[in-house]
């Protein structure tokens, strides 16, 4: 049997972060085998108390982490944090530098006292004119043009997930792994700053470069100029919405033949790719009418066999019963302190033919405080004082 893929085994990560960007960085490092210790205030990370669309934030992005409760507002708490950081390889945060300084984790001070420590600070912006602005995923999507490109004209629309925060955490993890590799040669850590805004900028880079090369602002995606003859959403006979694409000559020919649209294949005005694209106004209604006579399941089966891009329009909840997602390793089950459990995706890659299992349970606030701080030599009284529990 293939050995477990845990390249960061033996690496200790101390994480002081909340919401998504910082916690996702810690989660990715944990999936790769690192021991991730989440430092929480006495009342716990406020993200734990979110409801509605915010309810999944804490359990999803804090799977498999150890929870240590420290009151950084006390001298005993700062001493405990200092001892913990001295044992760490990586420090992950997503607070303002001023807030970190009040907690006893001033980045410049840490760099001086712990030269081997890799600091990964997740911020709204990198250094520059905006570095002190408050940022949210929504804010940077509006600022960079991603929202403009996602919604129709006059209706900028954020992407339907916390894509920037999660991807920002991924870049944080990537930078941490690179810094750890470098430390093997130099013995020195690095101070890394990851920007939510700059992450979003990368997501719109293709549109920026189009303007650089052509001098034209591309229209929002719902109104874009098409580069393929068929690339649309249609409705089937059983009322299902499906996406169908034909982006090669072979796919165009196969689609038309399968739908009985030989007239389009014989049309002298549709013999070249650009002719097919320029004629979309008249051909797409014909394709739509043919698809409207077929059942979604039949189309899916046939198109998969023919190599034609095809998909039903799914909801995220549909993925919990999707046969591809449910294959071994695709979903990992985690248990909450309440005893409830949930399934969530693994990392999106295979190693030696197997998905990385990762995951893990979600710990109660401070569940690992005694074990972690005790192993660092703190007495029961010091551990209680560090949590703000001393009389």
N, C-alpha and C positions, 0 to 999 in steps of 0.2 A: 504494500500500500504506500502511496506517495506521502512523504512527510508533510506535516502541517506547514503552511507557508506563513511564517512569523518572523520576517527579517528584522523587525525592531524589538524582538525579545531581549529583555535586559535593559531596555531604554525606559527611563522614568520620566513621565511628562506630568508637570504640575499645571493645572488649568484653572484660571480665574476668569470666567467669562459667563455670559448669559445670552439668551435668545438663540441665534442660529449660527452666525458666522464663526465665532470662536469655538463654540461647542462642536460644530461640524468638523473643524480642523482636528480637535481632540478625538472625535469619533473615528476619523480616517486613520489617524495614527494608532488608535487602539485596534482597529481592524487588522493592522499590519503587525500586531503583536506587542506594541508598547504597553506598559503599565500606565494608565492614565488616572491621575488623582485629581478629582474635582474639589476645589476649595470653595465651600459655601459659607455665607454668613450664618449666625445662629438661627435665624428664621428660615433659612434655606434660600436657594435661588428663586427670585420672584417669578421666573418663568414657569416654575412648578404649578403656580396658581392660575395660569391662564386657562380660559375656557374657549369654546367654539373652535374657530379655525386655528387658535393658538394652542389648543390643548395638546396636539401631538408634538409641539416643539421640544419640550423637555424630555419626554420618554424616547422620542426618536433619535435625537442627537446626543443623548447621554447614556446610550446602551453600553454596558460593560465597564463603566467607569467606577472607581472607588470614590466614596463621598467622605470628605473630612470637613468637619465643622470648625471654623476658626473665627473668633471675634477679633478682627484686625484693629478695632478701636481700642483695644487694651494692650498694655505692654506685654502681658503673657501671650496674647495672640500673635503679636508681631514677632516675638521670640520664636514661637512655634513655627510660624511661616518661614522665618529665616532658616531654621533648622531643616525644614522640609525642602526649601529651595537649594540648600547646600547639598542635598542628596539627589537633586534632579539633573537630568540632561537637557530638558526642554521646559520652557515656561511659555504657556499660551495665554493670551489675554485679549479682551476686546473692550477695555475701558479707556477713558481719557487718561493721559499721562498724569494729570493733576490728581485724579482719583486714585491712580495706582500709588502715587507718592503718599497720599493720606493712609493708604492701606499698608505702607511699609514695603512697597514693591516698585519704587522709583526705577524706571528703566536704566538711567545713567548710573545710578548707584549699584544696581544689580550687575551691570556690565563690568564695573570696576571690581566688585567683590567676588564675583563668580565668573572668571574669564572663560571657563569651559562651557558655560551655560548658553544654550541657543534660545534667544528671545524671539517669539513670534507674536507681534502685536497687530491685531486686526482693527483697522481704523476705517473711518468713512472716506478719508482722502489720504493720499501720500503727501509728502512735504511740498509746500507751495502755497499759493494764495488762498486755497480753500481748506487748508489742513485743519483749521479749528472749527469748521462748520459742522453742524449736526447732520448726519446722513441717515437715511433709511433706504431700503431696497427701492421703494417707490420714488424717493427723491432722485436717486442716481439714474433710474430709468427715464425719468422726465428730463433730467439734465443732459444726458448723453444722446438722446434721440431714439433710444430703444422703444419707449412708449409711443413715440410718433410713428415709428415703423411698424408697430404691432397693431394699432387701431386704425380705422378708416379716417380719412381727412377730417380734421376738426374734433376728433374723438380719441385723443391719445389714451392708450390702454396698457397697463402693466402686464407683464407676462404672468400667467396663471399659476405660478409657484414662487417660492423664495429662491429663485434660480441664482441670483447674484450672491446672496449670502452663502448658499451651499458651494457655489463655484469658488467664492472667495476663500472659504475654508479649505477647499481642495488645493488652491494655490498656496495657502499657508502650509499645508502638509507637504506639498512638493518642495517648497523652499526649506522646510525643516529637514527633510530627508537629505537634500543636497548639502545643507550646512553640517549635518552629522557626518556625511561622507568626507567633507573637507576637513572636519575636526580630526578624523583619523590620521590625516597627514600633518596637520599643523598644531593640534592640541588646543586650539582656540575656538570658542564659540563665535556666533554672529548675532547682530541685532537686525531682525527682519521686520519690515513694516508692510502689511498687505492692505491695499486700498479697495474699498467697495466700489468707489467711482471708477477707478482704473480698471477694475475687473469688468465693469459694465462697458467701459470704453472698448475693451477687446471684443466684446460681443457685437458691437456695431462697426467693427473695423472694416468689414467687407464693404459696407455702405460708404464709409469715409474714403476708402481707396477707390471706389467707383467714381466718386466726385473728383478725387485727385487725378485720375486717369482720363475721365471723360468730361469733367466740368459740369456734371449734371447731378442734381439731387434726386436720388431714386424715390419713387412714390411709395407710400405706405404699402406693406405687403398685401393687404386686401385689394389694392388697386394696381399691383405691379404689372409691368409688361411681362408677358409669358415668353419663356424660351423653349417651350415644348407644346406639341399639338394638343395633348390632353394632360391636365394636371388639376383635377377638379373634384368637387363633392357632388354626388348624385343621389337620387332617391330610388330605391328598388320597388318591385311590385308589392312586397310585404311591408312597405313603409319604413325600411331601414335606410339610414344615411351611410354612404360608403365613399371613400376616396379612391379614385382610380387615376393612374398615371400612365402615359405612353411617351417615353422620353427618347426612344431610339426608333430607327426605321423598322426594325424587326418587331418591336412592341406595337407600333402603329398598325402594321400589317396584321399581326396576330389578333389585336383587339377588333379591328374592323371585320375580319373574317369570322371571328367567334360570335360577334353580334349581328352577323348577316348584313353588314354594311359594305358589300362589294362595290356599290356605286361610288363610294368615296375612294376606293382603291383605283377604280377605273377613271375617275374624274381627271381630265388632263390638267386642270388647274390645281391639283393636289399632289403632284408628283415629286416635288422638292420639299425639304424640311421647312424652309421659310414660307413657302406657299401654304403649307399645312398650318403653320403658326399664324400667318396673317389672315387665314380664313376661319379662325376660331369662332367668330360671331355667327357663322352659318353652320359650322360642323358640330360644335358642342351641343346645340339643341337636338341635333340628329342623334348623337351619341346618348344624350340624356333620355330621349324617347325610347331608345332600344334597351337601355339599362332598366328603365321603368317597367319593362315587361318580364324581367328576370327576378328570381328569388336571391336574396343576399347570400345565403349559404351556398347555393349553386355557383354563384359568381366567384365567391371566395375560393371554393375548391378548384374551379377551372382556372382562375387566374393564377393561383399558386403553382399549379402544374405547368402553366405556360410561361411563368416568369414575368408576369405583368404586375407592377406595383399596385397593391390593393390593401385597403384596411377598412374595417368597420369604424365608426366614430364611437370610441369607447369613453367611459368615465373612469377616473382613477380606481374606484371601488371594483370595477370589472376586472382589474388586474389581480385581485385576490383569488379569482377562480380561473384565471387564464392558464391553460395547460403548459405553456412555455415558461411562464413565471413560476408556476408551481413545481417545476422539475427540481431534482435534488440540488439543494444549495441556493435556489433562487430566492426563497423567502426564509428569514430567520425569525424564530419565535423568541420573544423576550417577556419577562414577567415583571410586573410592577410591585412595589411594596405592598399594595392592597391585595395582591393575589391575582389581579386581572392580568391578562396576557394579550399580546398583539403580535402580528407578523409584519415584518418590514423587509425591504430589499437588501440583498448583499451588495458588495461592491461590483461594478459592472465589468469584471474581467475574470478570466480563468487562468489558473496556474497549473501547468501539467494536466490540463483537461478537467480541472475541478475549480468551482467557484470558491472564493475566499469566504469561509464561514463567518468569522467575526461575530458581531452582535454581542449578546450577553444581556444580563438582567439589569434593571434600573434599581439602584440602591436608595434606601430611605435617607433622609437628611442626616449626615454624620454617622452613617452606619459603620464606617471604617475608621473613625477618628481614633479610638483607643488602640487599635491594631497598628495603624500607620505611625502615629506619634509615639506610641510605646516602643516601637522598634527603633525609633530614633533616640531613645534614652530618656524621654520625658516621663516623670513620675505621674501617678494617678492624679495627684493634686495639681501638678502643672498642666495636665491635659484638661482637667475641669476648668482651670483658670483660663486656659487658651480658648475655651468655648464660651467664656463669659458666664460660667456656672458657679464660680467660687463665691462663697458667702462674703 
